[in-house]
Amino acid sequence: MTALTSWCKSIAPSTELRKWFGHDPQRWAEFNRRYCQELDANGAAVTELASLLDRGPGILLYAAHDEQHNHATVLADYMAKHR
């Protein structure tokens, strides 16, 4: 069993973006683009997560029912490209 070591709330998509997306797959590409823009502007949170991931594997949690269209998949791709 792995213990939760950190919860980086500040790296989540903004409330406005989450509400706009509404888990609508037709808005997925635009959600992905907008969330990446938010991550680009949120250097402190990205740096914090990168630091945690440098110490070992991480688990990204999400509450959406859709395993493909959720912020965790965008975040995982973003971190893979920006580390």
Secondary structure as the mmCIF struct_conf table of DSSP 4:
data_model
#
loop_
_struct_conf.conf_type_id
_struct_conf.id
_struct_conf.beg_label_comp_id
_struct_conf.beg_label_asym_id
_struct_conf.beg_label_seq_id
_struct_conf.end_label_comp_id
_struct_conf.end_label_asym_id
_struct_conf.end_label_seq_id
HELX_LH_PP_P HELX_LH_PP_P1 THR A 2 LEU A 4
HELX_RH_3T_P HELX_RH_3T_P1 LYS A 9 ILE A 11
BEND BEND1 ALA A 12 ALA A 12
HELX_LH_PP_P HELX_LH_PP_P2 PRO A 13 SER A 14
HELX_RH_AL_P HELX_RH_AL_P1 THR A 15 PHE A 21
TURN_TY1_P TURN_TY1_P1 GLY A 22 HIS A 23
HELX_RH_3T_P HELX_RH_3T_P2 PRO A 25 ARG A 27
HELX_RH_AL_P HELX_RH_AL_P2 TRP A 28 ASP A 40
TURN_TY1_P TURN_TY1_P2 ALA A 41 ALA A 41
HELX_RH_AL_P HELX_RH_AL_P3 GLY A 43 ASP A 54
TURN_TY1_P TURN_TY1_P3 ARG A 55 ARG A 55
BEND BEND2 GLY A 56 GLY A 56
BEND BEND3 HIS A 65 HIS A 65
BEND BEND4 GLU A 67 ASN A 70
HELX_RH_AL_P HELX_RH_AL_P4 HIS A 71 LYS A 81
#
